[in-house]
């Protein structure tokens, strides 16, 4: 319709243009011919008056020679009979008027007049002048005639132009308007099977044929596009389904993934008056399966675990894999611990059964944490965090169990996080200090060694023992910084102690297993410190646990040999509580065995403890290794150890740990330690 309206508008404009052209052409011709006619009429009138004056001048000149005024008057009177002449005047050579005649209109219109002056000459002698004045009547008559003629011509031209315009419209525009109407029908109906009828054999007819061919092409392309759109639509629907699957489904276990879980959890919480239990599950022993059998077995294990978890829940419950070996369950409508515990029990029993993967039999368990909405939290973040806390509590308590969240648990977690931040500040503000507990020779009077023990001088809690912060530091990546402080301070103090003492004092330093790296950087740190302070041989004794040394990696033995090469001794701390192999110890460069205090505390009342300590001392001496007994607190324990030929004694019975700064008093270490020795 819009195209049709446009063509109608174009045809009207075309008609208007043609009419305008005709009108402008006629007007131009009228203006040109009017100007020409006006000029030529005026020129003809002037020529006519000149001819009249030329014809009358001989007679008038003769009458003027004889000064015959009556004859002059008779000669000029007939001139006034001419309709356009208004006055005739004869002047002598002096300019005096001798004869004159005037028409009745002379005084009415003196503006639009034509004046012709004729000099009266005879034999080239001037006798006077003839003046003829005429009006514009001749010109006006000619103009009126011409206006009638031009008006008739303009009307004729207009009629001819209108006829030609209508003829052109009918001849050319109507077929085009027909094509436009056909195109408008096709546009409204989207039916490209319609065709336009060919009305002529000229160019418009060719245009109609081209139009029909174009419709055929469009019709064919439309069918092709429809088929392609159908195919593409099916492909897009399939791709959309796959994308939805990738976005919300775990490809390994075919369970809903983390994204689906969080969106579902948000949706549940947004509902009113709803309750559910949230369960976090982390597999115990999954890493061992991956490390021993490979990731392919680990993937198959996760798939079978997912199937078992599906069998432990109801149809309305939701199970998802968060990633790795972590799964989560949402038990809708469950709000009490008893029902949630039943599900947790089913999960435990199901997972404890043997899982067959190819030809291998695999056993795994699960650490499970449970929390409830809205009892334990009102937001997704609170519920997830607290379920995770309960799950990690299960791991800390031995795994293969489940724990319910409690707010006491969260308080402990917050206290732990606070402690971690305070430890970072303590490292910056040098709040850590070293205390030293003297190690006496078996005679009970000579101090040969001192063990460096770290303390935290907390700004509000006071002195904090290592058992309260070292395990947390080991789990949160702070043990390296603390160990660096201990090394630096212990080496510096060892130099000071030996400068003040009359006898050599060996400082022993505990080393966390996490500080001992296979690349040997921890060894390099000790070697650099030894060279920097120019330590005397055997000034430093490094204490490591026996489990650290039982690593089958042969590099440990190489690192110990490097330390021995620079006269840094090695001690096995808490000997007897680990899994040491006597044959393996024989191959290590060990200088000291420190018997754990658990064997010493009931030494005076338990015969088995005496036998065990005796065996350790005998074994160590056979390996040419010295023995230190830790935790000696009674006189009887001291006497028994002396009888068993133990080499060194350490414990509260002799001395408590002493702050290192209190030792810098100008006296010898030996004399200071004698304040704490036992009087035998």
C-alpha positions as CSV (number, residue, x, y, z in Angstrom):
1,X,0.0,0.0,0.0
2,X,2.8,2.3,0.8
3,X,4.4,1.7,-2.6
4,X,1.1,2.2,-4.3
5,X,0.5,5.5,-2.5
6,X,4.0,6.5,-3.6
7,X,3.3,5.8,-7.3
8,X,0.1,7.8,-7.2
9,X,1.9,10.6,-5.6
10,X,4.6,10.4,-8.3
11,X,2.0,10.4,-11.1
12,X,0.3,13.5,-9.6
13,X,3.7,15.2,-9.3
14,X,4.5,14.3,-12.9
15,X,1.2,15.8,-14.1
16,X,1.9,18.9,-12.1
17,X,5.4,19.1,-13.5
18,X,4.1,18.8,-17.1
19,X,1.4,21.5,-16.5
20,X,4.0,23.7,-14.8
21,X,6.4,23.3,-17.8
22,X,3.6,24.2,-20.2
23,X,2.6,27.2,-18.1
24,X,6.2,28.4,-17.7
25,X,6.9,28.0,-21.4
26,X,3.8,30.0,-22.3
27,X,4.6,32.7,-19.9
28,X,8.1,32.9,-21.2
29,X,6.8,33.2,-24.8
30,X,4.3,35.9,-23.7
31,X,6.8,38.0,-21.9
32,X,9.3,37.8,-24.9
33,X,6.7,38.5,-27.5
34,X,5.1,41.3,-25.4
35,X,8.4,43.1,-25.1
36,X,9.0,42.7,-28.8
37,X,5.5,43.8,-29.8
38,X,5.6,46.8,-27.5
39,X,9.0,48.0,-28.9
40,X,8.0,47.4,-32.5
41,X,4.6,49.2,-32.0
42,X,6.3,52.2,-30.6
43,X,8.9,52.2,-33.4
44,X,6.1,51.9,-36.1
45,X,4.3,54.8,-34.5
46,X,7.4,57.0,-34.5
47,X,8.2,56.0,-38.2
48,X,4.6,56.8,-39.1
49,X,4.8,60.3,-37.5
50,X,8.2,60.9,-39.1
51,X,6.8,60.0,-42.6
52,X,3.8,62.4,-41.9
53,X,6.2,65.2,-40.9
54,X,8.4,64.6,-43.9
55,X,5.4,64.7,-46.2
56,X,4.1,68.0,-44.8
57,X,7.4,69.8,-44.3
58,X,7.8,71.2,-47.9
59,X,4.5,73.0,-47.9
60,X,4.9,74.1,-44.4
61,X,8.4,75.4,-45.2
62,X,7.1,77.4,-48.2
63,X,4.3,79.0,-46.1
64,X,6.8,79.7,-43.4
65,X,9.1,81.5,-45.9
66,X,6.3,83.9,-46.7
67,X,5.3,84.1,-43.1
68,X,1.8,83.0,-44.1
69,X,0.2,82.0,-40.8
70,X,-3.2,81.3,-42.3
71,X,-1.7,78.9,-44.8
72,X,0.3,77.2,-42.0
73,X,-2.9,76.8,-40.0
74,X,-4.7,75.2,-42.9
75,X,-1.8,72.9,-43.6
76,X,-1.5,71.5,-40.0
77,X,-5.3,71.2,-39.2
78,X,-5.7,68.0,-41.3
79,X,-2.9,66.3,-39.3
80,X,-5.0,66.4,-36.1
81,X,-7.6,64.2,-37.8
82,X,-5.3,61.3,-37.0
83,X,-6.6,59.6,-33.9
84,X,-3.2,59.4,-32.0
85,X,-2.1,63.0,-32.7
86,X,-2.6,65.3,-29.8
87,X,-1.0,68.5,-31.0
88,X,0.8,70.1,-34.0
89,X,3.0,73.2,-33.6
90,X,5.1,75.2,-36.0
91,X,7.8,77.5,-34.8
92,X,10.0,79.9,-36.8
93,X,13.7,79.8,-36.7
94,X,13.6,82.1,-33.7
95,X,11.5,79.6,-31.8
96,X,8.4,81.7,-32.0
97,X,5.1,79.7,-32.4
98,X,3.4,80.7,-35.6
99,X,0.7,78.1,-35.8
100,X,-0.7,75.4,-33.6
101,X,-3.6,72.9,-33.2
102,X,-4.6,70.8,-30.2
103,X,-6.9,67.8,-29.6
104,X,-9.3,67.7,-26.7
105,X,-7.2,65.0,-24.9
106,X,-4.0,67.1,-25.0
107,X,-4.3,68.5,-21.5
108,X,-5.7,65.2,-20.0
109,X,-2.6,63.0,-20.5
110,X,0.8,64.6,-21.0
111,X,2.8,61.8,-19.5
112,X,2.5,58.9,-22.0
113,X,3.2,60.9,-25.2
114,X,5.4,60.5,-28.2
115,X,7.0,63.7,-29.7
116,X,8.5,64.0,-33.1
117,X,10.5,67.2,-34.1
118,X,11.1,68.0,-37.8
119,X,13.5,70.7,-38.8
120,X,12.2,72.8,-41.7
121,X,15.0,73.3,-44.3
122,X,15.1,74.6,-47.8
123,X,18.3,74.7,-49.8
124,X,20.0,73.8,-46.6
125,X,18.7,77.0,-45.0
126,X,16.9,76.6,-41.7
127,X,13.5,78.3,-41.4
128,X,11.8,76.7,-38.4
129,X,10.6,73.5,-36.7
130,X,7.5,71.3,-36.9
131,X,6.5,69.5,-33.6
132,X,4.0,66.6,-33.6
133,X,2.8,65.1,-30.3
134,X,1.0,61.7,-30.2
135,X,-0.5,59.6,-27.4
136,X,-0.2,55.7,-26.8
137,X,-3.5,54.8,-28.3
138,X,-1.8,53.1,-31.2
139,X,0.4,51.1,-28.9
140,X,-2.5,50.3,-26.6
141,X,-4.6,48.9,-29.5
142,X,-1.7,46.7,-30.6
143,X,-1.2,45.5,-27.0
144,X,-4.9,44.6,-26.5
145,X,-4.9,42.7,-29.7
146,X,-1.8,40.9,-28.7
147,X,-3.2,40.0,-25.2
148,X,-6.2,38.4,-26.8
149,X,-4.0,36.5,-29.1
150,X,-1.6,35.3,-26.3
151,X,-4.5,34.4,-24.0
152,X,-6.0,32.2,-26.7
153,X,-2.5,30.6,-27.2
154,X,-2.0,30.0,-23.5
155,X,-5.4,28.3,-23.1
156,X,-4.7,26.2,-26.1
157,X,-1.2,25.2,-24.7
158,X,-2.7,24.3,-21.3
159,X,-5.3,22.1,-22.9
160,X,-2.7,20.4,-25.1
161,X,-0.4,19.9,-22.0
162,X,-3.3,18.4,-20.0
163,X,-4.2,16.1,-22.8
164,X,-0.6,15.0,-23.2
165,X,-0.2,14.4,-19.4
166,X,-3.3,12.3,-19.2
167,X,-2.2,10.4,-22.2
168,X,1.3,9.8,-20.7
169,X,-0.3,8.7,-17.4
170,X,-2.6,6.3,-19.1
171,X,0.2,5.0,-21.4
172,X,3.0,4.6,-18.9
173,X,1.9,5.2,-15.3
174,X,-1.1,3.0,-15.2
175,X,0.9,-0.2,-16.0
176,X,3.4,0.8,-13.3
177,X,0.5,1.4,-10.8
178,X,-0.8,-2.0,-11.7
179,X,2.6,-3.5,-10.9
180,X,2.6,-1.6,-7.6
181,X,-0.8,-2.9,-6.7
182,X,0.3,-6.4,-7.5
183,X,3.4,-5.9,-5.3
184,X,1.3,-4.6,-2.5
185,X,-1.0,-7.7,-2.6
186,X,2.1,-9.9,-2.5
187,X,3.6,-7.9,0.4
188,X,0.3,-8.2,2.4
189,X,-0.3,-11.9,1.7
190,X,3.3,-13.1,1.5
191,X,2.2,-15.2,-1.4
192,X,4.9,-15.1,-4.0
193,X,3.0,-17.3,-6.3
194,X,1.0,-14.3,-7.6
195,X,1.9,-12.9,-11.0
196,X,1.3,-9.6,-12.8
197,X,-0.5,-9.6,-16.2
198,X,1.4,-8.3,-19.1
199,X,-0.6,-5.4,-20.5
200,X,1.7,-4.3,-23.3
201,X,4.6,-5.4,-25.4
202,X,6.8,-2.3,-24.8
203,X,9.3,-1.6,-22.1
204,X,6.6,-1.7,-19.4
205,X,5.7,-5.1,-20.7
206,X,9.3,-6.2,-20.4
207,X,9.3,-4.7,-16.9
208,X,6.3,-6.9,-16.1
209,X,8.1,-10.0,-17.3
210,X,11.1,-9.1,-15.2
211,X,8.9,-8.6,-12.3
212,X,7.3,-12.0,-12.7
213,X,10.7,-13.6,-13.1
214,X,11.8,-11.9,-9.9
215,X,8.7,-13.2,-8.1
216,X,9.6,-16.7,-9.3
217,X,13.1,-16.4,-8.0
218,X,11.9,-15.1,-4.7
219,X,9.4,-17.9,-4.4
220,X,12.2,-20.5,-5.0
221,X,14.5,-18.8,-2.5
222,X,11.7,-18.6,0.0
223,X,11.2,-22.3,-0.2
224,X,14.9,-22.9,0.2
225,X,15.2,-20.5,3.1
226,X,12.2,-22.2,4.8
227,X,13.9,-25.5,4.6
228,X,17.2,-24.1,5.8
229,X,15.5,-22.3,8.7
230,X,13.8,-25.6,9.7
231,X,17.2,-27.4,9.6
232,X,18.9,-24.5,11.5
233,X,16.1,-24.4,14.1
234,X,16.5,-28.1,14.8
235,X,20.3,-27.6,15.1
236,X,19.9,-24.6,17.4
237,X,17.4,-26.5,19.6
238,X,19.8,-29.4,19.8
239,X,22.8,-27.0,20.5
240,X,20.7,-25.2,23.1
241,X,19.9,-28.5,24.8
242,X,23.6,-29.4,24.7
243,X,24.6,-26.0,26.1
244,X,22.1,-26.3,28.9
245,X,23.5,-29.8,29.6
246,X,27.1,-28.4,29.6
247,X,26.0,-25.5,31.8
248,X,24.2,-27.5,34.4
249,X,25.4,-31.0,34.2
250,X,28.7,-32.6,35.2
251,X,30.2,-34.4,32.3
252,X,32.0,-37.0,34.4
253,X,29.2,-38.2,36.6
254,X,26.1,-37.0,34.7
255,X,25.0,-35.3,38.0
256,X,24.0,-31.6,38.2
257,X,27.1,-29.5,38.6
258,X,28.1,-26.6,40.9
259,X,26.2,-24.0,38.9
260,X,23.0,-25.9,39.0
261,X,23.4,-26.6,42.7
262,X,23.9,-22.9,43.6
263,X,21.0,-21.7,41.4
264,X,18.7,-24.4,42.9
265,X,19.8,-23.4,46.4
266,X,19.0,-19.7,45.7
267,X,15.6,-20.8,44.3
268,X,14.8,-22.8,47.4
269,X,15.8,-20.1,49.8
270,X,13.6,-17.6,47.9
271,X,10.5,-19.6,48.7
272,X,8.6,-19.1,51.9
273,X,8.1,-21.6,54.7
274,X,10.5,-24.2,53.3
275,X,12.9,-26.4,55.1
276,X,15.7,-28.6,53.9
277,X,19.0,-30.3,55.0
278,X,22.2,-29.5,53.2
279,X,24.9,-32.3,53.1
280,X,28.5,-31.9,52.0
281,X,30.4,-35.1,51.2
282,X,34.1,-35.4,50.6
283,X,35.7,-38.8,49.7
284,X,38.4,-40.2,52.0
285,X,41.2,-41.9,50.1
286,X,40.4,-40.6,46.6
287,X,43.8,-39.0,46.2
288,X,45.5,-42.3,46.9
289,X,43.4,-44.0,44.2
290,X,44.4,-41.3,41.7
291,X,48.0,-41.5,42.7
292,X,48.3,-45.3,42.7
293,X,45.9,-46.3,39.8
294,X,45.7,-43.2,37.7
295,X,43.2,-40.5,36.9
296,X,41.2,-42.8,34.6
297,X,40.4,-45.1,37.6
298,X,39.7,-42.0,39.7
299,X,37.1,-40.8,37.1
300,X,35.4,-44.2,37.0
301,X,35.4,-44.2,40.8
302,X,33.6,-40.9,40.9
303,X,31.0,-42.2,38.4
304,X,30.2,-45.2,40.6
305,X,30.1,-43.1,43.8
306,X,27.6,-40.8,42.1
307,X,25.4,-43.8,41.2
308,X,25.6,-45.0,44.8
309,X,24.7,-41.6,46.2
310,X,21.6,-41.5,43.9
311,X,20.4,-44.7,45.5
312,X,20.6,-43.2,48.9
313,X,18.2,-40.3,48.4
314,X,14.5,-39.8,47.5
315,X,13.1,-38.7,44.2
316,X,12.6,-35.0,45.4
317,X,16.1,-34.7,46.8
318,X,18.8,-33.1,44.8
319,X,22.4,-34.4,44.3
320,X,25.2,-32.5,42.6
321,X,29.0,-32.7,42.2
322,X,30.8,-29.6,43.2
323,X,34.1,-30.6,41.7
324,X,37.0,-33.0,42.5
325,X,35.8,-35.6,45.0
326,X,33.2,-33.3,46.6
327,X,29.4,-34.0,46.4
328,X,26.4,-32.3,47.9
329,X,22.9,-33.3,48.7
330,X,19.7,-31.2,49.3
331,X,17.1,-33.1,51.3
332,X,13.9,-31.2,50.8
333,X,11.5,-31.1,53.7
334,X,14.0,-32.5,56.2
335,X,14.4,-30.4,59.3
336,X,15.5,-32.7,62.0
337,X,18.8,-34.5,62.7
338,X,17.3,-38.0,62.9
339,X,16.1,-38.1,59.3
340,X,19.3,-36.5,58.0
341,X,21.4,-38.9,60.1
342,X,19.5,-41.8,58.4
343,X,20.6,-40.6,55.0
344,X,24.2,-40.0,56.2
345,X,24.2,-43.6,57.6
346,X,23.0,-45.0,54.2
347,X,25.7,-43.0,52.4
348,X,28.4,-44.3,54.8
349,X,27.3,-47.9,54.5
350,X,27.0,-47.7,50.7
351,X,30.4,-46.2,50.2
352,X,32.2,-48.6,52.6
353,X,31.3,-51.5,50.3
354,X,33.9,-52.6,47.8
355,X,33.9,-50.8,44.5
356,X,35.0,-52.8,41.5
357,X,36.8,-50.8,38.8
358,X,38.0,-52.9,35.9
359,X,40.1,-55.6,37.6
360,X,40.8,-53.5,40.7
361,X,39.0,-53.5,44.0
362,X,38.8,-50.0,45.6
363,X,37.6,-49.0,49.0
364,X,36.7,-45.4,49.9
365,X,34.9,-43.7,52.7
366,X,33.3,-40.3,53.1
367,X,33.6,-37.3,55.5
368,X,30.1,-35.8,55.8
369,X,28.9,-32.4,57.1
370,X,25.3,-31.6,57.6
371,X,23.4,-28.3,58.1
372,X,19.8,-27.2,58.0
373,X,17.8,-24.3,56.5
374,X,16.7,-22.0,58.1
375,X,18.1,-23.2,61.5
376,X,21.7,-22.9,60.6
377,X,21.6,-20.0,58.1
378,X,19.4,-17.8,56.0
379,X,21.6,-17.3,52.9
380,X,23.4,-19.5,50.4
381,X,26.8,-18.3,51.6
382,X,26.0,-19.1,55.3
383,X,24.7,-22.6,54.6
384,X,27.5,-23.6,52.2
385,X,30.1,-22.3,54.6
386,X,28.7,-24.1,57.6
387,X,28.1,-27.4,55.8
388,X,31.8,-27.2,54.7
389,X,32.9,-26.5,58.3
390,X,31.0,-29.5,59.5
391,X,32.5,-31.7,56.8
392,X,36.0,-30.6,57.7
393,X,35.3,-31.3,61.3
394,X,34.5,-34.9,60.2
395,X,37.9,-35.1,58.5
396,X,39.7,-33.8,61.6
397,X,38.0,-36.3,63.8
398,X,39.2,-39.3,61.8
399,X,37.1,-39.4,58.6
400,X,34.5,-41.9,57.7
401,X,31.9,-40.1,59.9
402,X,29.4,-37.3,59.8
403,X,29.1,-34.2,61.9
404,X,26.3,-31.7,62.3
405,X,27.1,-28.0,62.2
406,X,27.1,-26.1,65.5
407,X,27.7,-22.4,66.1
408,X,30.5,-23.4,68.5
409,X,32.2,-24.8,65.5
410,X,31.9,-21.6,63.6
411,X,33.2,-19.6,66.6
412,X,36.3,-21.9,66.6
413,X,36.7,-21.4,62.9
414,X,36.5,-17.6,63.4
415,X,39.0,-17.8,66.2
416,X,41.3,-19.8,64.0
417,X,41.1,-17.2,61.2
418,X,41.7,-14.5,63.7
419,X,44.7,-16.4,65.0
420,X,46.1,-16.7,61.5
421,X,45.8,-12.9,60.9
422,X,47.4,-12.2,64.3
423,X,50.3,-14.5,63.4
424,X,50.9,-12.5,60.2
425,X,51.0,-9.3,62.3
426,X,53.2,-11.0,64.9
427,X,55.8,-11.8,62.1
428,X,55.8,-8.2,61.1
429,X,56.0,-6.8,64.6
430,X,58.5,-9.3,65.9
431,X,56.2,-10.7,68.6
432,X,57.8,-14.2,68.5
433,X,60.6,-14.9,71.0
434,X,63.0,-17.9,71.6
435,X,63.2,-19.5,75.0
436,X,66.0,-22.1,75.8
437,X,65.7,-25.2,77.9
438,X,69.1,-26.4,79.1
439,X,70.1,-30.0,78.4
440,X,72.4,-31.4,81.1
441,X,75.0,-34.1,81.0
442,X,74.2,-37.3,82.9
443,X,76.1,-35.9,85.9
444,X,73.4,-33.3,86.3
445,X,75.9,-30.4,86.7
446,X,77.2,-29.6,83.2
447,X,75.1,-27.9,80.6
448,X,76.2,-29.1,77.2
449,X,73.2,-28.2,75.1
450,X,70.1,-26.0,75.0
451,X,66.9,-26.5,73.0
452,X,65.4,-23.4,71.3
453,X,61.7,-23.3,72.0
454,X,59.6,-20.6,70.3
455,X,57.0,-18.6,72.2
456,X,54.5,-16.0,71.0
457,X,54.4,-12.9,73.2
458,X,50.8,-12.0,72.3
459,X,49.9,-8.4,73.1
460,X,46.7,-9.5,74.9
461,X,47.0,-13.2,75.6
462,X,50.5,-13.0,77.0
463,X,52.9,-15.9,76.3
464,X,51.4,-18.5,73.9
465,X,53.1,-21.9,73.6
466,X,53.9,-23.5,70.3
467,X,51.3,-26.2,70.5
468,X,48.6,-23.5,70.2
469,X,49.9,-22.0,67.0
470,X,52.5,-24.1,65.2
471,X,50.0,-26.7,63.8
472,X,47.8,-23.8,62.5
473,X,50.9,-22.2,61.0
474,X,51.8,-25.4,59.2
475,X,48.4,-25.7,57.7
476,X,48.2,-22.1,56.5
477,X,51.6,-21.6,54.9
478,X,53.2,-19.5,57.7
479,X,55.6,-22.2,59.0
480,X,58.2,-21.1,56.5
481,X,58.3,-17.5,57.8
482,X,58.3,-18.7,61.4
483,X,61.1,-21.2,60.7
484,X,63.2,-18.5,59.1
485,X,62.8,-16.4,62.2
486,X,63.8,-19.4,64.4
487,X,66.9,-20.1,62.3
488,X,68.1,-16.5,62.3
489,X,67.5,-16.0,66.0
490,X,68.9,-19.3,67.1
491,X,72.1,-18.8,65.1
492,X,72.5,-15.3,66.5
493,X,71.8,-16.5,70.1
494,X,74.2,-19.4,69.7
495,X,77.0,-17.0,68.8
496,X,76.2,-14.9,71.8
497,X,75.9,-17.9,74.2
498,X,79.3,-19.3,73.2
499,X,80.9,-15.9,73.6
500,X,79.6,-15.7,77.2
501,X,80.2,-19.4,78.2
502,X,83.4,-21.0,79.3
503,X,82.5,-24.3,77.6
504,X,80.9,-24.9,74.1
505,X,77.1,-24.7,74.1
506,X,75.2,-26.6,71.3
507,X,71.8,-25.0,70.4
508,X,69.2,-27.5,69.1
509,X,66.5,-26.2,66.8
510,X,63.3,-28.0,66.0
511,X,62.5,-28.2,62.2
512,X,59.0,-28.7,60.9
513,X,58.6,-31.5,58.3
514,X,57.0,-28.9,56.0
515,X,60.3,-26.9,56.0
516,X,62.2,-29.8,54.7
517,X,62.0,-29.7,50.9
518,X,63.5,-32.3,48.6
519,X,65.3,-29.6,46.6
520,X,67.4,-29.0,49.7
521,X,66.8,-25.2,50.1
522,X,66.4,-25.7,53.9
523,X,70.0,-27.1,53.9
524,X,71.2,-24.2,51.9
525,X,69.7,-21.8,54.5
526,X,71.6,-23.5,57.3
527,X,74.8,-23.6,55.4
528,X,74.5,-19.8,54.6
529,X,73.8,-19.0,58.2
530,X,76.7,-21.1,59.4
531,X,79.1,-19.3,57.0
532,X,77.7,-15.9,57.7
533,X,78.3,-16.1,61.5
534,X,81.4,-18.3,61.2
535,X,79.9,-20.8,63.7
536,X,82.2,-23.2,65.5
537,X,81.8,-26.9,64.6
538,X,78.8,-28.7,66.2
539,X,77.3,-25.4,67.4
540,X,73.9,-26.2,65.8
541,X,71.8,-29.3,66.3
542,X,68.8,-29.7,64.0
543,X,66.0,-31.8,65.5
544,X,63.7,-33.6,63.0
545,X,61.0,-36.2,63.6
546,X,61.7,-39.8,62.7
547,X,58.8,-39.9,60.3
548,X,60.5,-37.2,58.3
549,X,63.6,-39.2,57.9
550,X,61.7,-42.3,56.9
551,X,60.9,-40.9,53.4
552,X,62.1,-43.4,50.9
553,X,63.6,-40.6,48.8
554,X,67.3,-41.0,48.9
555,X,67.8,-37.3,48.7
556,X,67.1,-37.0,52.5
557,X,70.2,-39.0,53.2
558,X,72.2,-36.7,50.8
559,X,70.9,-33.6,52.5
560,X,71.9,-34.9,56.0
561,X,75.4,-35.7,54.7
562,X,75.8,-32.1,53.4
563,X,74.9,-30.8,56.9
564,X,77.4,-33.1,58.5
565,X,80.0,-31.9,56.1
566,X,79.6,-28.4,57.6
567,X,79.6,-29.8,61.2
568,X,75.9,-29.3,61.8
569,X,74.5,-32.2,63.8
570,X,71.2,-34.0,63.4
571,X,68.9,-35.3,66.1
572,X,65.8,-37.5,65.9
573,X,63.2,-35.8,68.1
574,X,60.4,-37.8,69.9
575,X,62.0,-41.1,69.1
576,X,59.8,-44.1,69.6
577,X,56.5,-42.7,68.6
578,X,57.0,-42.9,64.8
579,X,57.8,-45.7,62.5
580,X,61.5,-45.8,62.3
581,X,63.4,-48.7,60.8
582,X,66.6,-49.7,62.6
583,X,68.2,-50.7,59.4
584,X,67.3,-47.4,57.8
585,X,68.6,-45.4,60.8
586,X,71.9,-47.2,60.4
587,X,72.4,-45.7,57.0
588,X,71.7,-42.1,58.2
589,X,74.2,-39.6,59.6
590,X,72.4,-39.2,63.0
591,X,74.2,-37.7,66.0
592,X,71.5,-37.6,68.7
593,X,68.4,-39.7,69.6
594,X,65.8,-37.9,71.8
595,X,63.6,-40.3,73.7
596,X,60.0,-39.1,73.7
597,X,58.7,-37.9,77.1
598,X,55.8,-40.5,76.9
599,X,58.4,-43.2,77.7
600,X,60.0,-41.2,80.6
601,X,56.9,-40.1,82.5
602,X,56.1,-43.6,84.0
603,X,59.7,-44.8,84.0
604,X,59.9,-45.1,87.8
605,X,56.7,-47.2,88.0
606,X,56.6,-49.3,84.9
607,X,59.1,-52.1,84.2
608,X,58.2,-52.2,80.6
609,X,59.1,-48.6,80.1
610,X,62.5,-49.3,81.7
611,X,63.1,-52.2,79.4
612,X,62.1,-50.1,76.3
613,X,64.3,-47.1,77.3
614,X,67.2,-49.4,78.0
615,X,66.8,-51.0,74.5
616,X,66.7,-47.6,72.8
617,X,69.9,-46.5,74.7
618,X,71.7,-49.7,73.9
619,X,70.7,-49.6,70.2
620,X,71.8,-45.9,69.9
621,X,75.2,-46.6,71.6
622,X,75.8,-49.5,69.3
623,X,75.2,-47.1,66.4
624,X,77.5,-44.6,68.1
625,X,74.7,-42.2,68.6
626,X,74.1,-40.2,71.8
627,X,70.8,-40.2,73.7
628,X,68.8,-37.4,75.3
629,X,65.9,-38.2,77.6
630,X,63.1,-35.6,77.4
631,X,60.6,-34.7,80.1
632,X,62.5,-35.7,83.1
633,X,60.5,-34.3,86.1
634,X,61.4,-36.5,89.1
635,X,64.6,-37.4,91.0
636,X,63.8,-41.1,90.6
637,X,63.5,-40.8,86.8
638,X,66.9,-39.1,86.8
639,X,68.6,-41.9,88.8
640,X,67.1,-44.6,86.6
641,X,68.3,-42.8,83.4
642,X,71.7,-42.4,84.9
643,X,71.8,-46.1,85.7
644,X,70.7,-46.9,82.1
645,X,73.7,-44.8,81.0
646,X,71.7,-42.2,79.2
647,X,74.0,-39.4,77.9
648,X,71.9,-36.2,78.4
649,X,69.0,-35.2,80.6
650,X,66.3,-32.5,79.7
651,X,63.2,-31.6,81.8
652,X,61.6,-29.4,84.3
653,X,63.4,-31.2,87.1
654,X,66.5,-29.4,86.0
655,X,65.3,-26.2,84.4
656,X,62.4,-24.6,82.7
657,X,62.8,-22.9,79.3
658,X,64.6,-19.5,79.9
659,X,64.0,-16.4,77.8
660,X,67.0,-15.7,75.6
661,X,67.2,-12.1,76.5
662,X,67.6,-13.0,80.2
663,X,70.9,-14.7,79.3
664,X,72.6,-11.6,78.1
665,X,73.6,-10.4,81.5
666,X,77.4,-10.7,81.2
667,X,77.6,-14.0,83.1
668,X,78.4,-17.4,81.5
669,X,75.6,-19.7,80.4
670,X,77.1,-22.3,82.6
671,X,76.7,-20.3,85.7
672,X,73.2,-19.1,84.8
673,X,72.0,-22.7,84.2
674,X,73.5,-23.8,87.5
675,X,70.7,-21.8,89.2
676,X,68.4,-24.5,87.9
677,X,70.5,-27.7,88.4
678,X,69.7,-30.5,90.8
679,X,71.6,-30.8,94.0
680,X,72.5,-34.5,94.3
